Amino acid sequence: MGFDGIKQREALEALERAIGAVIDSRYPRAIELLDKVEALDGAGLFTEVTPPLRALTGHLSSGGDRTDQRTAELILETEKALGPNPLSFKLSELGH
């Protein structure tokens, strides 16, 4: 697909909204937004981020507790994939 700056920006915005949806317990919306991220991410900047975030969403939507060990592992995995940036900080709010 290649790099398209506009689509990459839209992918980043969708990722930010997906994280917000997970934090707000809006899991179906988070999945929709992760699908959008994957569709728009022509440069592959978020290919390492969406799988753990999708797994986190699935875990929580199936009754996982926000403070359990698996949630902590998935948050850490997603934060690692994101690298040091504001989205990592936003995601860390979930475990608190």
PATORVO-305722 format. One line per field, with one value per atom (N, C-alpha, C): residue number from 1; atom name; x, y, z. Coordinates in steps of 0.2 Angstrom, whole numbers, plus 5000, padded with zeros to 4 digits. Layout:
num [NUM | ...]
atomo [CA | ...]
east [X | ...]
north [Y | ...]
up [Z | ...]
//
This chain:
num [1 | 1 | 1 | 2 | 2 | 2 | 3 | 3 | 3 | 4 | 4 | 4 | 5 | 5 | 5 | 6 | 6 | 6 | 7 | 7 | 7 | 8 | 8 | 8 | 9 | 9 | 9 | 10 | 10 | 10 | 11 | 11 | 11 | 12 | 12 | 12 | 13 | 13 | 13 | 14 | 14 | 14 | 15 | 15 | 15 | 16 | 16 | 16 | 17 | 17 | 17 | 18 | 18 | 18 | 19 | 19 | 19 | 20 | 20 | 20 | 21 | 21 | 21 | 22 | 22 | 22 | 23 | 23 | 23 | 24 | 24 | 24 | 25 | 25 | 25 | 26 | 26 | 26 | 27 | 27 | 27 | 28 | 28 | 28 | 29 | 29 | 29 | 30 | 30 | 30 | 31 | 31 | 31 | 32 | 32 | 32 | 33 | 33 | 33 | 34 | 34 | 34 | 35 | 35 | 35 | 36 | 36 | 36 | 37 | 37 | 37 | 38 | 38 | 38 | 39 | 39 | 39 | 40 | 40 | 40 | 41 | 41 | 41 | 42 | 42 | 42 | 43 | 43 | 43 | 44 | 44 | 44 | 45 | 45 | 45 | 46 | 46 | 46 | 47 | 47 | 47 | 48 | 48 | 48 | 49 | 49 | 49 | 50 | 50 | 50 | 51 | 51 | 51 | 52 | 52 | 52 | 53 | 53 | 53 | 54 | 54 | 54 | 55 | 55 | 55 | 56 | 56 | 56 | 57 | 57 | 57 | 58 | 58 | 58 | 59 | 59 | 59 | 60 | 60 | 60 | 61 | 61 | 61 | 62 | 62 | 62 | 63 | 63 | 63 | 64 | 64 | 64 | 65 | 65 | 65 | 66 | 66 | 66 | 67 | 67 | 67 | 68 | 68 | 68 | 69 | 69 | 69 | 70 | 70 | 70 | 71 | 71 | 71 | 72 | 72 | 72 | 73 | 73 | 73 | 74 | 74 | 74 | 75 | 75 | 75 | 76 | 76 | 76 | 77 | 77 | 77 | 78 | 78 | 78 | 79 | 79 | 79 | 80 | 80 | 80 | 81 | 81 | 81 | 82 | 82 | 82 | 83 | 83 | 83 | 84 | 84 | 84 | 85 | 85 | 85 | 86 | 86 | 86 | 87 | 87 | 87 | 88 | 88 | 88 | 89 | 89 | 89 | 90 | 90 | 90 | 91 | 91 | 91 | 92 | 92 | 92 | 93 | 93 | 93 | 94 | 94 | 94 | 95 | 95 | 95 | 96 | 96 | 96]
atomo [N | CA | C | N | CA | C | N | CA | C | N | CA | C | N | CA | C | N | CA | C | N | CA | C | N | CA | C | N | CA | C | N | CA | C | N | CA | C | N | CA | C | N | CA | C | N | CA | C | N | CA | C | N | CA | C | N | CA | C | N | CA | C | N | CA | C | N | CA | C | N | CA | C | N | CA | C | N | CA | C | N | CA | C | N | CA | C | N | CA | C | N | CA | C | N | CA | C | N | CA | C | N | CA | C | N | CA | C | N | CA | C | N | CA | C | N | CA | C | N | CA | C | N | CA | C | N | CA | C | N | CA | C | N | CA | C | N | CA | C | N | CA | C | N | CA | C | N | CA | C | N | CA | C | N | CA | C | N | CA | C | N | CA | C | N | CA | C | N | CA | C | N | CA | C | N | CA | C | N | CA | C | N | CA | C | N | CA | C | N | CA | C | N | CA | C | N | CA | C | N | CA | C | N | CA | C | N | CA | C | N | CA | C | N | CA | C | N | CA | C | N | CA | C | N | CA | C | N | CA | C | N | CA | C | N | CA | C | N | CA | C | N | CA | C | N | CA | C | N | CA | C | N | CA | C | N | CA | C | N | CA | C | N | CA | C | N | CA | C | N | CA | C | N | CA | C | N | CA | C | N | CA | C | N | CA | C | N | CA | C | N | CA | C | N | CA | C | N | CA | C | N | CA | C | N | CA | C | N | CA | C | N | CA | C | N | CA | C | N | CA | C | N | CA | C | N | CA | C | N | CA | C | N | CA | C]
east [5004 | 5000 | 5004 | 5010 | 5014 | 5012 | 5016 | 5015 | 5011 | 5005 | 5001 | 5000 | 5003 | 5003 | 4996 | 4991 | 4984 | 4981 | 4982 | 4980 | 4983 | 4990 | 4994 | 4991 | 4990 | 4987 | 4980 | 4976 | 4970 | 4970 | 4975 | 4977 | 4979 | 4983 | 4985 | 4979 | 4975 | 4969 | 4965 | 4964 | 4960 | 4963 | 4969 | 4972 | 4971 | 4972 | 4971 | 4964 | 4959 | 4952 | 4951 | 4954 | 4953 | 4956 | 4961 | 4964 | 4959 | 4956 | 4951 | 4945 | 4943 | 4937 | 4938 | 4944 | 4946 | 4945 | 4948 | 4948 | 4941 | 4937 | 4930 | 4925 | 4928 | 4925 | 4920 | 4921 | 4917 | 4921 | 4921 | 4925 | 4923 | 4916 | 4915 | 4917 | 4917 | 4920 | 4927 | 4931 | 4938 | 4940 | 4936 | 4937 | 4936 | 4931 | 4930 | 4936 | 4938 | 4943 | 4950 | 4951 | 4957 | 4957 | 4951 | 4950 | 4952 | 4950 | 4951 | 4959 | 4962 | 4969 | 4973 | 4971 | 4974 | 4973 | 4967 | 4965 | 4969 | 4970 | 4974 | 4981 | 4984 | 4991 | 4995 | 4996 | 4999 | 5007 | 5009 | 5017 | 5018 | 5013 | 5015 | 5018 | 5016 | 5019 | 5016 | 5010 | 5006 | 5005 | 5008 | 5007 | 5009 | 5014 | 5015 | 5011 | 5007 | 5003 | 4996 | 4993 | 4986 | 4985 | 4989 | 4988 | 4987 | 4992 | 4991 | 4985 | 4984 | 4978 | 4972 | 4972 | 4966 | 4965 | 4970 | 4970 | 4968 | 4970 | 4968 | 4960 | 4958 | 4951 | 4947 | 4949 | 4946 | 4946 | 4951 | 4952 | 4947 | 4947 | 4942 | 4935 | 4934 | 4927 | 4924 | 4928 | 4926 | 4926 | 4926 | 4926 | 4932 | 4938 | 4944 | 4944 | 4947 | 4947 | 4953 | 4951 | 4956 | 4963 | 4962 | 4968 | 4971 | 4969 | 4972 | 4979 | 4982 | 4989 | 4989 | 4984 | 4984 | 4983 | 4978 | 4977 | 4984 | 4988 | 4994 | 4999 | 4999 | 5004 | 5002 | 4996 | 4993 | 4995 | 4994 | 4995 | 5002 | 5007 | 5014 | 5016 | 5013 | 5015 | 5013 | 5007 | 5005 | 5009 | 5011 | 5015 | 5022 | 5024 | 5031 | 5031 | 5025 | 5024 | 5024 | 5020 | 5019 | 5026 | 5030 | 5036 | 5034 | 5039 | 5038 | 5035 | 5028 | 5024 | 5018 | 5014 | 5008 | 5003 | 5003 | 4998 | 4999 | 5006 | 5008 | 5006 | 5006 | 5004 | 4997 | 4993 | 4986 | 4984 | 4987 | 4985 | 4987 | 4992 | 4993 | 4988 | 4984 | 4978 | 4973 | 4973 | 4969 | 4970 | 4976 | 4977 | 4977 | 4975 | 4974 | 4967]
north [4994 | 5000 | 5006 | 5006 | 5012 | 5018 | 5023 | 5028 | 5033 | 5035 | 5040 | 5044 | 5050 | 5054 | 5055 | 5056 | 5057 | 5051 | 5046 | 5039 | 5037 | 5039 | 5037 | 5041 | 5047 | 5052 | 5049 | 5047 | 5044 | 5038 | 5034 | 5028 | 5029 | 5034 | 5036 | 5039 | 5043 | 5045 | 5039 | 5035 | 5029 | 5025 | 5024 | 5021 | 5024 | 5031 | 5035 | 5034 | 5034 | 5033 | 5026 | 5021 | 5014 | 5013 | 5016 | 5016 | 5019 | 5025 | 5028 | 5023 | 5020 | 5016 | 5010 | 5007 | 5002 | 5004 | 5010 | 5013 | 5014 | 5016 | 5018 | 5011 | 5006 | 4999 | 4999 | 5002 | 5002 | 4997 | 4991 | 4986 | 4985 | 4984 | 4984 | 4990 | 4996 | 5002 | 5001 | 4999 | 4998 | 4993 | 4988 | 4983 | 4986 | 4990 | 4994 | 4998 | 5002 | 5006 | 5003 | 4997 | 4993 | 4991 | 4989 | 4987 | 4993 | 4999 | 5005 | 5006 | 5005 | 5006 | 5002 | 4995 | 4991 | 4992 | 4994 | 4996 | 5002 | 5007 | 5013 | 5013 | 5009 | 5009 | 5006 | 5009 | 5007 | 5006 | 5010 | 5010 | 5005 | 5002 | 4997 | 4999 | 5005 | 5008 | 5005 | 5002 | 5000 | 4993 | 4989 | 4982 | 4978 | 4981 | 4978 | 4980 | 4985 | 4988 | 4984 | 4984 | 4981 | 4974 | 4969 | 4963 | 4963 | 4966 | 4965 | 4970 | 4975 | 4979 | 4976 | 4972 | 4968 | 4962 | 4959 | 4954 | 4957 | 4963 | 4966 | 4968 | 4970 | 4971 | 4965 | 4960 | 4953 | 4951 | 4951 | 4949 | 4953 | 4959 | 4963 | 4962 | 4962 | 4961 | 4954 | 4949 | 4943 | 4942 | 4947 | 4947 | 4948 | 4949 | 4950 | 4956 | 4956 | 4961 | 4966 | 4972 | 4977 | 4977 | 4974 | 4973 | 4966 | 4962 | 4955 | 4955 | 4949 | 4948 | 4949 | 4945 | 4945 | 4952 | 4956 | 4963 | 4967 | 4966 | 4969 | 4967 | 4961 | 4958 | 4961 | 4962 | 4964 | 4972 | 4975 | 4982 | 4983 | 4980 | 4980 | 4979 | 4973 | 4971 | 4977 | 4980 | 4985 | 4992 | 4993 | 4999 | 4998 | 4992 | 4991 | 4992 | 4989 | 4990 | 4997 | 5001 | 5008 | 5012 | 5010 | 5014 | 5020 | 5024 | 5030 | 5035 | 5036 | 5042 | 5043 | 5048 | 5049 | 5044 | 5040 | 5034 | 5029 | 5028 | 5023 | 5025 | 5032 | 5035 | 5034 | 5036 | 5035 | 5028 | 5023 | 5016 | 5014 | 5017 | 5015 | 5017 | 5021 | 5023 | 5017 | 5013 | 5007 | 5003 | 5002 | 4997 | 5000 | 5006 | 5010 | 5011]
up [5000 | 5000 | 5000 | 5004 | 5004 | 5009 | 5009 | 5014 | 5012 | 5015 | 5014 | 5020 | 5020 | 5027 | 5030 | 5025 | 5028 | 5031 | 5028 | 5030 | 5037 | 5037 | 5043 | 5049 | 5048 | 5053 | 5055 | 5050 | 5052 | 5056 | 5054 | 5058 | 5065 | 5066 | 5073 | 5077 | 5074 | 5077 | 5079 | 5075 | 5076 | 5082 | 5082 | 5088 | 5094 | 5094 | 5100 | 5103 | 5098 | 5100 | 5102 | 5099 | 5101 | 5109 | 5110 | 5117 | 5122 | 5120 | 5124 | 5125 | 5120 | 5120 | 5125 | 5125 | 5129 | 5137 | 5138 | 5144 | 5147 | 5142 | 5144 | 5143 | 5143 | 5142 | 5136 | 5131 | 5125 | 5120 | 5122 | 5118 | 5111 | 5109 | 5102 | 5098 | 5101 | 5097 | 5096 | 5102 | 5101 | 5096 | 5095 | 5089 | 5083 | 5082 | 5075 | 5074 | 5079 | 5078 | 5076 | 5079 | 5078 | 5071 | 5068 | 5061 | 5057 | 5059 | 5055 | 5055 | 5061 | 5061 | 5056 | 5056 | 5052 | 5044 | 5043 | 5036 | 5033 | 5038 | 5036 | 5036 | 5040 | 5041 | 5036 | 5030 | 5024 | 5026 | 5030 | 5031 | 5037 | 5040 | 5045 | 5051 | 5053 | 5059 | 5065 | 5065 | 5070 | 5070 | 5066 | 5066 | 5072 | 5076 | 5082 | 5088 | 5087 | 5092 | 5092 | 5086 | 5086 | 5089 | 5088 | 5091 | 5099 | 5102 | 5110 | 5112 | 5109 | 5111 | 5109 | 5104 | 5102 | 5107 | 5109 | 5114 | 5121 | 5123 | 5129 | 5129 | 5123 | 5122 | 5123 | 5120 | 5120 | 5128 | 5131 | 5138 | 5142 | 5142 | 5146 | 5144 | 5138 | 5135 | 5138 | 5139 | 5141 | 5148 | 5152 | 5159 | 5163 | 5160 | 5163 | 5167 | 5173 | 5178 | 5176 | 5177 | 5175 | 5179 | 5185 | 5189 | 5190 | 5185 | 5186 | 5182 | 5183 | 5180 | 5172 | 5169 | 5162 | 5159 | 5162 | 5160 | 5160 | 5166 | 5167 | 5161 | 5160 | 5155 | 5148 | 5146 | 5140 | 5139 | 5145 | 5145 | 5143 | 5147 | 5146 | 5139 | 5136 | 5129 | 5124 | 5126 | 5121 | 5122 | 5128 | 5129 | 5126 | 5127 | 5124 | 5116 | 5113 | 5106 | 5104 | 5108 | 5107 | 5107 | 5112 | 5113 | 5118 | 5120 | 5124 | 5121 | 5122 | 5119 | 5123 | 5122 | 5126 | 5126 | 5120 | 5120 | 5125 | 5126 | 5131 | 5138 | 5140 | 5146 | 5147 | 5141 | 5142 | 5143 | 5140 | 5141 | 5148 | 5151 | 5158 | 5163 | 5161 | 5166 | 5167 | 5162 | 5162 | 5168 | 5170 | 5176 | 5183 | 5183 | 5189 | 5191]
//
